[in-house]
Structure formats: structure tokens, C-alpha cells
């Protein structure tokens, strides 16, 4: 390893002995050899630190927090110690496949305007069952910005590699948004016109289990994610954006909160103004602007935006139809249909049981 490695692999650990060895060995087996692995042990109470310390590989550095600081603070500590210009994230229970660092490093080398690179991944569920590959396709800045504005995280955090200087320039991870600090970081990178890409290969195996942070703190994660999104949209709208944020996220709360048609019409008008502001502020190329608008149209629907342009008095039926056919209605329709489907299944089960008993009695 050179004095200054090209990649710093950053792994925060807290009581991770169950899968930690597999995660560490996945990094050490990378085809790219010029890296350092910084493991930040966040005051674990199990044998995690001892397990990591047992590795004799000189590329591995173990740092221990005296008290539990949380993942965001541990990541920021690792960033301060990182020597590589590129930083790759790895979680304590995930597996990086051998070519991961090499493919991501190559993309960052070739595209100076790209600051963030993810990969496709497969999730390992309980009992070892593996899902189909997942991951976004990011062709340009319009895709990156469009995904964020529609309430999505286009780069899975455990697959991320980013330019250290770009992340430090936006202040690193913001612990006040934990455990959604990764989404907040992607938003801050997008604000500064940084590009993101996703390598179209499955290079990470992501483990899903009830103890992982995203599962154990799902409600808080959702709340903080929505907060970051709402603030982002409001900043681009230059106006309060509660209703528009709900609409762009396809959040069922839009209908549970009893949002009036008037408020939704106003939000759609804010959306049109916002898209114009975004195009100017970020100097979007025509293809980037088209990609951004595709994301928005897919989430909100063209009909509901057209309905917002129809005067209030004429064509009330047309307005109602256009609103009713909007993708925004999908969560509300699902909420109505789900209990009906459950009731139908229960009746089918009861009927099936009665038929079985009749057959047995014969």
C-alpha cells in the first residue's frame, strides 16, 4: 500500500460480531489493492473490536470511540482520519464483492463532475434467501435531482463511494438528521451541482435483518428523511412546501390529512414554478431538464398538473377526472382496497375450510 491510498474504506461498527468477519474479508479481498480500511468501533460491548484487531493486514486501521456516538458521528471521525481522495462506505453486516472498489474508482477517475457513485446490490434476507438485483439508473444530473425531489434515495448508502473533499465541503454527515443522514448528504451534494452515478453491476450484498439500524429505527428514519425532503423542496420553491412534499413523495398522508383540492392545485402551481427555478438555478441542459420532469410526471402524473391550470369554475368534471386518475391516488386507492382484499381472502379461506369439512364428512 502506498503512503496515500487512492481509496479509504470506511466501516462503522457497533456490536457487529455476527457478520463482521465476512464484511471485513470482503474488503480485504478486493481486486483493487491500493486502499486503507478504517473501522470505527462505536464503543461496542461485544467482541467486535477484538475481532477486527486480530487481522494482521497493514491496510486495516481500528479506531475506538470512548463512548457511543452514533453512526453519523463515527463516520465523520473516520472521514477526518481518511487519507484517500475517494471514500467507500461499508456496513458491518454487508459483503463487498471483489471488483467493487475497482469499478467505482474507475468511474470517479473518468468523470470529474461525478462526486458520488453507488452500485446495484442484492439483499440477503433471513434464512439466506437473496433478492433480485436492485439499484437505480442515473444517466445524468437530472436523474439524480429528480430522484431526490420525488423522495427517493438513488444511491444505497452501503454501496456508496464519494469524493472526500466534496463531502467535507458540505460538512460531512449531519447527525441531526440521523438515521437518514445519508439522504441529507446526497441532497447537499445535489444542491452544489455534483453528479451521481450507479454502476450497473451487482457489487454489494446487503443483509436485511431486524437488528439493523434501518429496521430497528424505521419510524425515525422515515420522519428524518421526510424532514430533509420537505426542507429541500421548500428551499427550491422559496415557499412552504408541506403539501407539495407529500405529493412528490407519494405519501399517503396527503389524503389522511384531508388536503383540499384547492391546496393541491396551489401545490401543483408551486411545482411548475419550482421546476422553472431549478432549470435556471442549476443551469440544466435540455436532456437533464427532461429527465427531471420525467421523474416528476411519473410520481405526480401529468393530469393533475394539467388540472391545476384549469380555471376553477369551468369543467369541474374534467378537473375531477384528471385528479382522480393521478398516480397520487394510488396510496389512497391501495388503502381502500387492502382491507377489502383481506376480507375476501378470509371469506375464501372460510369457504375452503367448509368445503374441506364437507368432503371429509362424506
SVG drawing of the C-alpha trace seen along z (x, -y; Angstrom):
<svg xmlns="http://www.w3.org/2000/svg" viewBox="-71 -32 75 72">
<polyline fill="none" stroke="black" stroke-width="0.4" points="0.0,0.0 1.3,-3.5 1.6,-6.2 -1.6,-7.8 -4.1,-5.2 -6.5,-6.0 -9.5,-4.7 -10.4,-4.8 -13.0,-2.2 -15.0,-3.4 -16.8,-0.9 -18.6,-2.0 -19.2,0.9 -21.4,1.4 -21.8,4.8 -21.4,6.4 -19.7,9.8 -22.4,11.8 -21.3,10.8 -18.3,8.6 -15.7,11.0 -17.5,11.5 -17.7,7.8 -14.0,7.2 -12.8,10.1 -14.9,8.9 -13.0,5.6 -9.6,7.3 -10.3,9.5 -10.9,6.6 -9.1,6.6 -8.1,3.0 -5.3,3.3 -4.5,-0.4 -6.8,-1.1 -7.0,-1.5 -9.8,-0.2 -10.7,-2.3 -13.0,-0.5 -14.6,-2.9 -15.8,-0.9 -18.5,-2.9 -17.9,-1.6 -19.1,1.9 -19.9,4.0 -19.3,7.3 -16.1,8.6 -16.2,6.5 -13.0,4.6 -11.1,7.7 -12.3,9.4 -11.0,6.6 -7.8,6.2 -7.0,9.9 -6.4,9.1 -2.7,8.6 -3.3,6.8 -1.4,3.4 -4.2,1.8 -6.6,2.1 -6.8,-0.6 -9.0,-0.2 -10.3,-3.3 -12.3,-3.1 -14.8,-5.6 -14.6,-6.0 -18.4,-6.3 -21.2,-5.5 -21.5,-8.4 -23.8,-7.0 -23.2,-6.2 -23.1,-9.7 -20.5,-10.9 -18.4,-7.8 -18.5,-8.3 -17.3,-11.9 -14.5,-10.7 -13.5,-8.3 -13.7,-11.0 -11.3,-13.2 -8.8,-10.3 -9.2,-9.2 -6.2,-9.6 -7.7,-8.6 -9.3,-11.1 -12.1,-8.6 -14.1,-7.1 -16.2,-3.9 -18.8,-3.0 -19.2,0.5 -21.6,1.6 -20.6,4.2 -23.0,6.8 -22.7,6.4 -20.4,8.0 -18.5,6.1 -17.8,8.3 -14.2,8.4 -14.5,5.9 -16.5,3.2 -13.8,0.7 -12.0,1.0 -15.2,0.3 -16.2,-2.7 -12.7,-4.1 -12.5,-3.9 -15.8,-5.8 -14.7,-8.6 -11.3,-8.8 -13.1,-9.1 -15.8,-11.6 -14.5,-14.6 -18.0,-16.1 -19.3,-12.9 -18.9,-13.1 -21.0,-10.0 -21.1,-6.5 -23.2,-3.6 -23.7,-0.1 -26.5,2.3 -26.9,4.7 -28.8,7.8 -30.4,8.1 -29.8,11.2 -32.9,11.8 -33.3,14.1 -32.6,17.8 -30.1,16.7 -32.7,16.0 -31.4,13.5 -33.5,10.9 -33.2,9.9 -30.6,7.1 -31.7,3.6 -30.5,0.2 -31.3,-3.0 -30.2,-4.0 -28.6,-7.5 -27.8,-8.8 -27.2,-12.5 -27.7,-15.2 -31.4,-15.4 -31.9,-11.8 -30.1,-12.4 -32.0,-15.5 -35.3,-14.1 -34.9,-11.0 -34.2,-13.2 -37.1,-15.6 -39.5,-12.6 -38.5,-11.4 -36.1,-8.6 -32.5,-7.8 -30.9,-7.0 -27.7,-5.7 -27.9,-3.0 -25.6,-4.1 -23.8,-0.7 -22.8,-0.8 -21.6,-4.4 -18.1,-5.7 -17.6,-9.5 -15.0,-12.2 -13.9,-13.0 -13.3,-16.7 -16.8,-17.1 -18.4,-15.6 -16.2,-17.5 -17.1,-20.8 -20.7,-20.2 -19.9,-19.5 -19.9,-15.7 -22.7,-13.7 -25.3,-15.8 -26.1,-13.9 -29.2,-15.9 -30.8,-14.0 -29.8,-10.6 -30.5,-7.9 -31.4,-9.5 -28.1,-11.4 -27.1,-9.7 -30.1,-11.1 -29.4,-14.5 -25.8,-14.2 -27.0,-13.3 -29.3,-16.3 -26.4,-18.6 -24.2,-17.2 -27.0,-17.8 -27.5,-21.4 -23.9,-22.0 -24.5,-20.6 -22.5,-17.4 -23.4,-14.4 -24.0,-10.9 -24.0,-7.5 -24.8,-3.9 -22.5,-1.2 -24.9,1.2 -23.4,4.3 -24.3,6.1 -21.2,5.5 -22.7,5.4 -24.7,8.0 -26.8,6.1 -28.0,8.0 -31.6,7.5 -32.4,8.4 -34.5,7.0 -31.4,5.8 -30.0,3.5 -30.3,-0.3 -32.8,-0.9 -35.1,1.8 -34.8,1.0 -35.3,-2.7 -37.6,-2.7 -40.1,-5.2 -37.4,-7.7 -35.6,-7.1 -38.8,-7.9 -39.5,-11.0 -36.0,-12.4 -36.0,-11.5 -39.3,-13.3 -38.0,-16.3 -34.9,-16.6 -37.1,-16.3 -39.6,-18.9 -36.8,-21.4 -35.2,-20.7 -38.4,-21.3 -39.3,-24.4 -35.9,-25.9 -36.3,-25.3 -39.9,-26.6 -38.9,-29.5 -42.2,-28.9 -43.7,-26.5 -44.0,-23.1 -45.7,-20.7 -48.4,-19.6 -46.0,-19.6 -43.5,-17.5 -46.2,-14.9 -47.3,-14.8 -43.8,-14.4 -43.1,-11.6 -46.4,-9.8 -47.1,-9.9 -50.5,-8.5 -50.6,-11.3 -51.6,-13.6 -55.1,-12.0 -55.2,-11.2 -54.5,-14.8 -57.6,-15.8 -55.7,-18.1 -58.3,-20.1 -58.4,-20.3 -57.6,-24.0 -54.4,-23.2 -53.4,-20.6 -54.0,-22.9 -51.8,-25.5 -49.1,-22.9 -49.1,-22.0 -48.7,-25.6 -45.8,-25.8 -44.3,-22.7 -44.4,-24.3 -42.7,-27.4 -40.1,-25.3 -39.2,-23.3 -38.6,-26.6 -36.4,-27.8 -34.5,-24.6 -33.8,-24.7 -32.4,-28.2 -30.6,-27.8 -28.7,-24.6 -28.3,-25.6 -29.9,-22.3 -29.2,-21.1 -32.4,-20.2 -31.7,-16.4 -31.3,-17.0 -34.4,-19.0 -36.3,-16.4 -35.0,-13.7 -36.1,-15.7 -39.6,-16.3 -40.0,-12.6 -39.4,-11.7 -41.9,-14.3 -44.5,-13.2 -44.1,-9.6 -44.7,-10.4 -47.4,-13.1 -49.0,-12.5 -49.4,-14.9 -53.2,-15.0 -53.1,-16.5 -50.7,-19.2 -53.0,-20.0 -55.9,-20.1 -54.1,-22.8 -54.2,-25.0 -58.0,-24.7 -59.9,-27.7 -62.0,-26.8 -65.5,-27.3 -65.4,-25.7 -65.1,-21.9 -65.3,-20.7 -65.9,-17.2 -62.7,-17.3 -60.8,-18.5 -62.2,-15.7 -61.4,-13.1 -57.8,-14.4 -57.3,-14.4 -58.9,-11.0 -56.6,-9.4 -53.4,-10.8 -50.8,-8.4 -51.2,-10.4 -54.3,-8.5 -52.6,-5.1 -51.8,-5.1 -55.4,-6.1 -56.8,-3.5 -54.5,-0.9 -55.7,-1.9 -59.3,-1.3 -58.7,1.9 -56.3,3.7 -59.0,4.3 -61.4,5.4 -58.8,7.9 -58.1,9.2 -61.8,9.7 -62.2,11.5 -59.3,13.8 -60.8,14.5 -64.1,15.4 -62.4,17.6 -60.5,19.4 -63.7,20.0 -65.4,21.3 -62.5,23.5 -62.5,24.9 -66.2,25.5 -65.8,27.4 -63.0,29.5 -65.1,30.4 -68.0,31.4 -65.7,33.6 -64.2,35.2 -67.7,35.9 -68.7,37.8"/>
</svg>
